[in-house]
Amino acid sequence: GIIITDWYSDGQNINESIKISIRFLTNEIRSDALDIKIFTRKCTNNLMNCKITETNKVLVTELTKEILKKAALYKQQGEKKKDKN
């Protein structure tokens, strides 16, 4: 599956925003099963002249860790439900 966000700005600086793209490459819970990209858009002249760059390796690492934690939790909950049936 794929999750792609719209451009997001925190409201403090409308000329800067980020966009996140997450691709799930397999159903297995592994760090190499995720392809996460974060793009930064910096604009001048009221969003007319924009430069987009791929960035923020630290945030990619944090997102990967949080997604894997949540996926492992969901898998564990699913296994508990199977055991009850």
C-alpha positions in Angstrom: 0.0 0.0 0.0 0.9 3.6 -0.3 0.2 6.6 2.0 1.0 10.1 0.6 0.2 13.2 2.6 -0.7 16.7 1.2 1.8 19.5 1.7 1.7 20.4 5.4 2.8 23.6 7.0 2.6 24.3 10.7 1.2 27.8 10.0 4.2 29.7 11.4 5.9 29.9 8.0 3.5 29.5 5.0 6.5 29.4 2.7 7.8 26.1 4.1 6.0 22.8 4.1 6.6 19.0 4.1 5.1 16.1 2.3 5.5 12.4 3.4 5.3 9.4 1.2 5.2 5.9 2.7 5.3 2.7 0.6 4.7 -0.7 2.1 6.8 -3.1 0.0 5.7 -6.3 1.7 3.3 -7.5 4.4 6.2 -8.5 6.6 7.2 -6.4 9.6 10.7 -5.4 8.6 12.5 -2.0 8.3 13.4 -2.8 4.7 9.7 -3.4 3.9 9.1 0.4 4.1 10.1 3.1 1.7 9.7 6.4 3.4 10.4 9.7 1.7 10.1 13.2 3.2 10.1 16.2 0.9 10.6 19.8 2.0 9.2 22.7 -0.1 10.6 26.2 0.4 8.9 29.0 -1.6 9.4 32.6 -2.3 7.1 35.2 -3.8 3.9 33.8 -2.2 4.3 30.2 -3.3 5.2 31.1 -6.9 8.9 30.1 -6.9 9.4 26.9 -5.0 12.3 24.5 -4.4 11.5 20.9 -3.4 14.2 18.7 -1.8 14.1 15.2 -0.3 15.3 15.5 3.3 15.3 14.6 7.0 16.8 11.2 7.4 16.3 11.5 11.2 12.5 11.8 10.7 12.5 8.9 8.3 14.2 6.7 11.0 11.7 7.8 13.6 8.7 7.1 11.4 10.1 3.7 10.5 10.5 2.8 14.1 7.0 4.0 15.1 5.3 2.2 12.1 7.1 -1.1 12.9 6.2 -0.8 16.6 2.5 -0.3 15.8 2.5 -3.1 13.2 4.1 -5.5 15.7 1.4 -4.5 18.2 -1.4 -5.1 15.7 0.1 -8.5 14.8 0.3 -9.5 18.4 -3.4 -8.5 19.0 -4.4 -10.5 15.9 -2.7 -13.6 17.2 -4.4 -13.2 20.6 -7.8 -13.1 18.8 -7.0 -16.3 16.9 -6.0 -18.1 20.1 -9.4 -17.2 21.7 -11.4 -18.6 18.8 
